[in-house]
């Protein structure tokens, strides 16, 4: 009587068990990450809200609130004392447009000093909306100023931003000119290098260096460059296949991010995948066209062309790309 072919059957069973364990682990990890991300009610309904149009729009905010930072953390990040800088502020406001067709994604920066109508407060600087009414008021301000309906919201704070950068071992950047900030006393040398969390935070916030003569206009360009480099690192197999990167990242990301109540992990992955194209020109990047270096007033003609293109999922006119 022939002996049973146990070895082959046993291998199949083992492979099946391994596959089931892998699927269960990935599913559990997905559920953990999705449930761990902080959420807020950021997308209000109100009379006169823009109608949904083509593509998907994200409002991305970099909050400089020191809430939750210890004195030691604030000192490390050179962000100022939590007591001396209470409240919520933002010097990073961007809209990411993800099209439904073959048009390139677009990342638009809004200079913090842009003068717009903030509902209930009149014409004032756009970042004041976040200070006065948090995410809801900022979303409404952006929607009414642009005519674009926001579908998703993402907010990253000081400490969380630095933690994400440190979790993946830094982000490679090529700095064209030495940057020295008299406000934070941070210096970033010229050349190719990996920025750690503190250095990255200084880089995206710096606007008083000799390397940033256009002040906020140069700062928002640097912010978009860094977002592209960071998204590229996060999407790299060298990051997500390295347990020394993945494990710290899994701990840092949920605490760093705050999204709308209706947002989930797959939405964030779609955003990150689109933004990785910044460094390869696969994503259009621009500042809202302004009329002067003070960046207080938008060009009525070119800004309308920009917002119309995003609303209709058509290519952004070259005349409306302002860098």
TAHU-V217050 format. One record per residue. SS is DSSP state (A for helix, B for strand, O for the rest). OMEGA is omega in whole degrees, 0 to 359 (NA if undefined). NEAR is the number of other C-alpha atoms within 8 Angstrom. Layout:
<<SS;OMEGA;NEAR> <SS;OMEGA;NEAR>>
This chain:
<<O;184;2> <O;178;3> <O;179;4> <O;180;4> <O;186;6> <A;186;6> <A;181;6> <A;179;7> <A;179;8> <A;179;8> <A;179;8> <A;179;8> <A;180;8> <A;179;8> <A;179;8> <A;180;8> <A;179;8> <A;180;8> <A;179;8> <A;179;8> <A;180;8> <A;179;8> <A;180;8> <A;179;8> <A;180;8> <A;178;8> <A;179;8> <A;178;8> <A;179;8> <A;181;9> <A;180;8> <A;181;8> <A;183;11> <A;182;9> <A;184;6> <A;181;8> <O;178;12> <B;181;9> <B;178;8> <B;177;8> <O;189;9> <O;188;11> <O;187;13> <O;168;8> <O;179;5> <O;179;5> <O;181;4> <O;178;4> <O;180;10> <O;178;9> <O;176;6> <O;181;6> <O;181;8> <O;175;10> <O;183;13> <B;181;11> <B;174;13> <B;166;12> <B;182;13> <B;185;12> <B;170;11> <B;183;12> <B;176;13> <O;174;10> <O;178;12> <O;182;14> <O;179;7> <O;178;4> <O;172;10> <O;177;7> <A;180;8> <A;179;7> <A;179;9> <A;179;14> <A;179;10> <A;182;8> <A;182;10> <O;185;7> <O;184;9> <O;182;8> <O;176;10> <O;181;12> <O;184;5> <O;183;6> <O;182;9> <O;178;9> <O;181;8> <O;180;11> <O;175;11> <B;171;14> <B;177;11> <B;178;14> <B;181;14> <B;170;11> <B;175;11> <B;179;13> <B;178;12> <B;186;12> <O;175;13> <O;182;9> <O;183;6> <O;177;5> <O;180;9> <O;170;10> <B;182;13> <B;175;12> <B;185;14> <B;175;11> <B;176;14> <O;179;11> <O;186;16> <O;182;12> <O;178;10> <O;179;13> <B;180;10> <B;176;11> <B;175;11> <B;185;13> <O;180;8> <O;184;4> <O;180;7> <B;182;8> <B;180;8> <B;181;11> <B;187;12> <O;182;15> <O;176;13> <A;180;10> <A;180;13> <A;178;13> <A;183;11> <A;189;7> <A;176;9> <A;185;10> <A;183;10> <A;182;11> <A;178;13> <A;178;13> <A;181;13> <A;179;12> <A;180;14> <A;181;10> <A;184;13> <A;180;10> <A;185;8> <A;187;8> <O;180;9> <O;178;15> <O;178;11> <O;181;12> <O;183;8> <B;181;13> <B;175;13> <B;181;12> <B;178;11> <B;180;12> <B;180;12> <A;186;13> <A;181;10> <A;178;13> <A;181;12> <A;180;13> <A;179;11> <A;179;13> <A;180;14> <A;183;10> <A;181;12> <O;175;14> <O;179;8> <O;182;11> <B;180;13> <B;179;9> <B;173;10> <B;184;8> <B;186;11> <O;183;6> <O;179;8> <O;182;10> <B;178;11> <B;184;11> <B;180;12> <O;181;8> <O;183;5> <O;182;8> <O;176;7> <B;176;9> <B;176;8> <B;184;10> <O;177;8> <O;172;10> <B;179;8> <B;183;8> <B;175;8> <B;179;8> <B;173;11> <O;186;12> <A;181;13> <A;180;10> <A;179;10> <A;178;12> <A;178;12> <A;182;10> <A;184;10> <A;181;11> <A;190;9> <O;175;10> <O;180;12> <O;181;10> <O;174;11> <O;179;7> <O;179;8> <O;184;12> <O;180;9> <O;176;8> <O;187;9> <A;179;11> <A;175;12> <A;181;11> <A;182;13> <A;174;14> <A;179;12> <A;179;10> <A;180;12> <A;177;12> <A;183;10> <A;178;10> <A;178;11> <A;180;13> <A;179;14> <A;179;11> <A;177;12> <A;178;12> <A;181;10> <A;181;9> <A;184;11> <O;174;8> <A;179;7> <A;177;6> <A;189;12> <A;173;11> <O;180;7> <O;182;9> <A;179;7> <A;173;6> <A;187;12> <A;184;13> <A;176;8> <A;180;10> <A;179;11> <A;178;9> <A;185;8> <A;189;12> <A;182;11> <A;181;11> <A;184;11> <A;189;13> <B;170;13> <B;182;12> <B;177;14> <B;182;13> <O;181;8> <O;182;5> <O;181;10> <O;187;7> <A;182;9> <A;175;6> <A;180;8> <A;179;9> <A;177;8> <A;178;8> <A;181;10> <A;180;10> <A;179;10> <A;184;10> <A;179;14> <A;179;16> <A;182;12> <A;185;15> <O;181;10> <O;181;7> <O;175;7> <O;178;9> <B;177;14> <B;177;10> <B;181;11> <B;167;12> <B;173;14> <O;181;14> <O;181;11> <B;184;11> <O;181;9> <O;179;7> <O;178;7> <O;176;5> <O;179;13> <O;185;12> <O;177;9> <B;173;11> <O;184;9> <A;183;6> <A;186;6> <A;178;10> <A;177;13> <A;177;9> <A;180;11> <A;183;13> <A;177;11> <A;179;8> <A;179;12> <A;181;16> <A;186;11> <A;182;9> <O;176;12> <O;181;8> <O;178;8> <O;179;10> <O;180;9> <A;181;5> <A;182;6> <A;178;12> <O;187;13> <B;181;8> <O;NA;7>>
